[in-house]
Amino acid sequence: MIYRTSRTICNRTTPHFAEPTVRTIYQRVRLLKTSPNRGRPGHRSGTKELPLTPLPYVVVYSVKAEAVEILHIYHGAQDWR
């Protein structure tokens, strides 16, 4: 999921902006490993949402017994709800 999102960002923006954006997304998602409940309740049952402020992205994920499953990373301009 993160690889696909990073490719999309790189293809749609200049490398100057893409690299720090992808790095920030990756770092924030990695924090879910130690703090899986940091996101807000999601719009769908069993999900959580992690806004990546000040970036315009939201990570939708679910917390499993032994892992955090990233379901999707949405841009704020997308109609995803």
TIZABA-188433 format. One record per atom (N, C-alpha, C, O): x negated, y, z; atom name; residue in one letter; chain. Coordinates in steps of 0.05 Angstrom, whole numbers. Each point is the difference from the previous one (the first is absolute). Example, Ala and Ser with C-alpha at 12.3 -4.5 7.8 and 13.67 -1.06 7.14 Angstrom:
TIZABA-188433
PT    east   north      up  atom  rest  kette
PT    -264    -114     156     N     A      A
PT      18      24       0    CA     A      A
PT     -18      24       0     C     A      A
PT     -21       0      13     O     A      A
PT      28      21     -27     N     S      A
PT     -16      24       1    CA     S      A
PT      15      22      14     C     S      A
PT     -10      22       4     O     S      A
This chain:
TIZABA-188433
PT    east   north      up  atom  rest  kette
PT     -17     -24       0     N     M      A
PT      17      24       0    CA     M      A
PT     -17      25       0     C     M      A
PT       4      18     -16     O     M      A
PT     -24     -17      33     N     I      A
PT     -17      24       2    CA     I      A
PT     -16       3     -26     C     I      A
PT      -4      22      -9     O     I      A
PT      -6     -44      -2     N     Y      A
PT     -16       1     -24    CA     Y      A
PT      18      12     -23     C     Y      A
PT      -9      17     -15     O     Y      A
PT      33     -27      13     N     R      A
PT      18       9     -21    CA     R      A
PT       7      30       3     C     R      A
PT       1      15     -19     O     R      A
PT       3      -7      44     N     T      A
PT       6      28       6    CA     T      A
PT     -24      18      -7     C     T      A
PT       3      21     -11     O     T      A
PT     -27     -30      18     N     S      A
PT     -24      16      -5    CA     S      A
PT      -4       2     -30     C     S      A
PT      -8      22     -10     O     S      A
PT      13     -43      -5     N     R      A
PT      -2       2     -30    CA     R      A
PT      19      21     -11     C     R      A
PT      -7      15     -18     O     R      A
PT      32     -16      28     N     T      A
PT      20      19      -9    CA     T      A
PT      -8      29       6     C     T      A
PT       2      18     -17     O     T      A
PT     -12     -13      41     N     I      A
PT      -9      27       7    CA     I      A
PT     -23       8     -18     C     I      A
PT       0      23      -9     O     I      A
PT     -19     -40       5     N     C      A
PT     -23       7     -17    CA     C      A
PT       8       5     -29     C     C      A
PT     -12      18     -13     O     C      A
PT      31     -32       4     N     N      A
PT       9       4     -28    CA     N      A
PT      16      26      -3     C     N      A
PT       1      11     -22     O     N      A
PT      12      -1      43     N     R      A
PT      17      23      -2    CA     R      A
PT     -13      26       9     C     R      A
PT      11      21      -4     O     R      A
PT     -33     -23      17     N     T      A
PT     -14      24      10    CA     T      A
PT     -29       0      -8     C     T      A
PT     -10     -20     -10     O     T      A
PT      -3      42      14     N     T      A
PT     -28       1      -6    CA     T      A
PT     -16     -14      22     C     T      A
PT       9      -1      23     O     T      A
PT     -32     -11     -30     N     P      A
PT     -16     -14      20    CA     P      A
PT      -7      16      24     C     P      A
PT      -3     -10      22     O     P      A
PT       0      36     -26     N     H      A
PT      -6      18      22    CA     H      A
PT      21      -1      22     C     H      A
PT      -8       1      24     O     H      A
PT      33      -3     -31     N     F      A
PT      21      -2      20    CA     F      A
PT       7     -29       7     C     F      A
PT       9      -5      23     O     F      A
PT     -12     -13     -41     N     A      A
PT       8     -28       4    CA     A      A
PT     -16     -13      22     C     A      A
PT      12     -14      17     O     A      A
PT     -38      17     -17     N     E      A
PT     -17     -15      19    CA     E      A
PT       7       7      29     C     E      A
PT       4     -19      15     O     E      A
PT      -3      44      -7     N     P      A
PT       7       5      28    CA     P      A
PT      29      -8       7     C     P      A
PT       5      -8      23     O     P      A
PT      13       9     -42     N     T      A
PT      27      -8       5    CA     T      A
PT       2     -30       5     C     T      A
PT      12      -9      20     O     T      A
PT     -25      -7     -37     N     V      A
PT      -1     -29       4    CA     V      A
PT     -14      -7      26     C     V      A
PT       9     -18      14     O     V      A
PT     -30      31      -8     N     R      A
PT     -15      -5      25    CA     R      A
PT      18       5      24     C     R      A
PT       0     -16      19     O     R      A
PT      14      38     -19     N     T      A
PT      18       6      22    CA     T      A
PT      22     -21       3     C     T      A
PT       6      -8      23     O     T      A
PT       6       1     -45     N     I      A
PT      21     -21       1    CA     I      A
PT     -11     -26      12     C     I      A
PT      13     -12      18     O     I      A
PT     -36       4     -27     N     Y      A
PT     -12     -25       9    CA     Y      A
PT      -6       2      30     C     Y      A
PT       5     -19      15     O     Y      A
PT     -16      41      -6     N     Q      A
PT      -7       3      29    CA     Q      A
PT      25      -1      17     C     Q      A
PT       0     -12      21     O     Q      A
PT      21      26     -30     N     R      A
PT      25       0      16    CA     R      A
PT      13     -27       2     C     R      A
PT      10      -9      20     O     R      A
PT     -10      -6     -43     N     V      A
PT      11     -26       0    CA     V      A
PT     -16     -19      18     C     V      A
PT      12     -17      13     O     V      A
PT     -38      20     -13     N     R      A
PT     -17     -17      17    CA     R      A
PT       7       4      30     C     R      A
PT      -3     -18      16     O     R      A
PT      11      42      -9     N     L      A
PT       8       5      28    CA     L      A
PT      24     -16       9     C     L      A
PT       3      -5      24     O     L      A
PT      13      -4     -43     N     L      A
PT      23     -17       8    CA     L      A
PT      -9     -27      11     C     L      A
PT      15     -13      14     O     L      A
PT     -39       5     -20     N     K      A
PT     -10     -25      11    CA     K      A
PT      -1       0      30     C     K      A
PT       6     -20      13     O     K      A
PT     -14      43      -1     N     T      A
PT      -2       2      29    CA     T      A
PT      25      14      12     C     T      A
PT       4      -3      24     O     T      A
PT      11      17     -39     N     S      A
PT      23      15      10    CA     S      A
PT      24      -4     -19     C     S      A
PT       9      19     -14     O     S      A
PT       1     -44      12     N     P      A
PT      21      -6     -20    CA     P      A
PT      27      14       4     C     P      A
PT      15       2     -19     O     P      A
PT     -10       8      43     N     N      A
PT      26      12       5    CA     N      A
PT      -1      31      -1     C     N      A
PT      18      13      10     O     N      A
PT     -39      -2     -22     N     R      A
PT      -3      29      -1    CA     R      A
PT      20      13     -19     C     R      A
PT       5      24       3     O     R      A
PT       5     -38     -22     N     G      A
PT      19      12     -19    CA     G      A
PT      28       3      11     C     G      A
PT       6     -10      22     O     G      A
PT      10      25     -36     N     R      A
PT      28       4       8    CA     R      A
PT      17     -24     -10     C     R      A
PT      -9     -14     -18     O     R      A
PT      33      10      29     N     P      A
PT      17     -21     -10    CA     P      A
PT       6       5     -30     C     P      A
PT       5      23      -8     O     P      A
PT      -5     -44      -7     N     G      A
PT       5       2     -29    CA     G      A
PT      30       2      -7     C     G      A
PT      17      -5      17     O     G      A
PT     -12      12     -41     N     H      A
PT      28       1     -10    CA     H      A
PT      12     -27      -4     C     H      A
PT      24      -4       2     O     H      A
PT     -41     -16      -7     N     R      A
PT       9     -28      -3    CA     R      A
PT      -6     -15      26     C     R      A
PT     -21       5      13     O     R      A
PT      39     -22      -5     N     S      A
PT      -3     -16      24    CA     S      A
PT     -27     -15       0     C     S      A
PT      -7     -12     -20     O     S      A
PT      -7      13      42     N     G      A
PT     -25     -15       3    CA     G      A
PT     -24      14     -12     C     G      A
PT     -22     -12      -1     O     G      A
PT      25      37      -7     N     T      A
PT     -23      14     -11    CA     T      A
PT      -6      25      16     C     T      A
PT      15       9      17     O     T      A
PT     -39       0     -21     N     K      A
PT     -10      25      12    CA     K      A
PT     -11      18     -22     C     K      A
PT      -7     -10     -22     O     K      A
PT       6      36      27     N     E      A
PT     -11      18     -20    CA     E      A
PT     -21      17      13     C     E      A
PT       4      11      22     O     E      A
PT     -27      -8     -36     N     L      A
PT     -22      16      10    CA     L      A
PT      -4      23     -19     C     L      A
PT     -12      -4     -21     O     L      A
PT      20      28      28     N     P      A
PT      -5      23     -17    CA     P      A
PT     -30       7       1     C     P      A
PT     -12      -1      21     O     P      A
PT       0       7     -43     N     L      A
PT     -28       5      -1    CA     L      A
PT      -6      30      -2     C     L      A
PT     -14       9     -18     O     L      A
PT      26       6      35     N     T      A
PT      -3      29       1    CA     T      A
PT     -29       8       2     C     T      A
PT     -14     -12      17     O     T      A
PT       4      31     -31     N     P      A
PT      14      19     -18    CA     P      A
PT       3     -10     -28     C     P      A
PT      10      15     -18     O     P      A
PT     -18     -40      12     N     L      A
PT       4     -11     -26    CA     L      A
PT      30      -5      -5     C     L      A
PT      14      -5      19     O     L      A
PT      -6       5     -44     N     P      A
PT      29      -5      -6    CA     P      A
PT       7     -30      -3     C     P      A
PT      16      -7     -17     O     P      A
PT     -28     -10      34     N     Y      A
PT       5     -28      -3    CA     Y      A
PT      12     -12      26     C     Y      A
PT      -5      11      22     O     Y      A
PT      20     -32     -25     N     V      A
PT      12     -15      22    CA     V      A
PT      -6     -29      -4     C     V      A
PT       5     -11     -22     O     V      A
PT     -15      -2      42     N     V      A
PT      -6     -29       0    CA     V      A
PT      24     -14      12     C     V      A
PT       7       6      23     O     V      A
PT       5     -24     -37     N     V      A
PT      22     -17      11    CA     V      A
PT     -12     -27       6     C     V      A
PT     -13     -13     -17     O     V      A
PT      17       4      42     N     Y      A
PT     -12     -25       8    CA     Y      A
PT      17     -15      20     C     Y      A
PT      19      11      11     O     Y      A
PT     -26     -36      -6     N     S      A
PT      14     -16      21    CA     S      A
PT     -22     -12      18     C     S      A
PT     -22      -5      -9     O     S      A
PT      30       2      34     N     V      A
PT     -19     -12      19    CA     V      A
PT       8     -29       4     C     V      A
PT      22      -7       8     O     V      A
PT     -41     -10     -14     N     K      A
PT       3     -29       3    CA     K      A
PT     -14      -9      26     C     K      A
PT     -14      16      12     O     K      A
PT      17     -41      -5     N     A      A
PT     -12     -10      25    CA     A      A
PT     -31       4       0     C     A      A
PT     -11       8      20     O     A      A
PT      -2     -13     -42     N     E      A
PT     -29       1      -1    CA     E      A
PT     -11      20     -20     C     E      A
PT     -24       1      -5     O     E      A
PT      42      15      -8     N     A      A
PT     -10      18     -21    CA     A      A
PT      19      23      -4     C     A      A
PT      23      -1       9     O     A      A
PT     -32      21     -23     N     V      A
PT      16      21     -10    CA     V      A
PT       2      -3     -30     C     V      A
PT     -20      -2     -14     O     V      A
PT      44       1       4     N     E      A
PT       4      -4     -29    CA     E      A
PT       8      27     -13     C     E      A
PT      21      11       7     O     E      A
PT     -38      -2     -25     N     I      A
PT       5      25     -14    CA     I      A
PT      19      -7     -23     C     I      A
PT      -7     -15     -18     O     I      A
PT      31      27      19     N     L      A
PT      20      -6     -20    CA     L      A
PT      -2      18     -24     C     L      A
PT       4      -8     -23     O     L      A
PT     -10      34      28     N     H      A
PT      -2      19     -22    CA     H      A
PT     -12      26      11     C     H      A
PT       3       7      23     O     H      A
PT     -15       8     -41     N     I      A
PT     -10      26       5    CA     I      A
PT      14      19     -20     C     I      A
PT      -5      -3     -24     O     I      A
PT      21      21      34     N     Y      A
PT      16      17     -17    CA     Y      A
PT     -11      29       1     C     Y      A
PT      -9       9      20     O     Y      A
PT      11       4     -43     N     H      A
PT      -5      29      -1    CA     H      A
PT      26      14       9     C     H      A
PT      22      -9      -7     O     H      A
PT     -25      31      21     N     G      A
PT      23      14      11    CA     G      A
PT      20      10     -22     C     G      A
PT      23       4       6     O     G      A
PT     -33      -1     -31     N     A      A
PT      18       9     -21    CA     A      A
PT      17     -22     -11     C     A      A
PT      19       5     -15     O     A      A
PT     -25     -30      22     N     Q      A
PT      15     -23     -10    CA     Q      A
PT      26      -2      16     C     Q      A
PT       1       5      24     O     Q      A
PT      20     -13     -38     N     D      A
PT      26      -6      14    CA     D      A
PT      -1     -30       8     C     D      A
PT       9     -17     -16     O     D      A
PT     -18      12      40     N     W      A
PT      -5     -28       8    CA     W      A
PT      19     -10      22     C     W      A
PT      -2     -23       8     O     W      A
PT      19      40       1     N     R      A
PT      17      -8      22    CA     R      A
PT      25     -10     -11     C     R      A
PT      18      -8      15     O     R      A
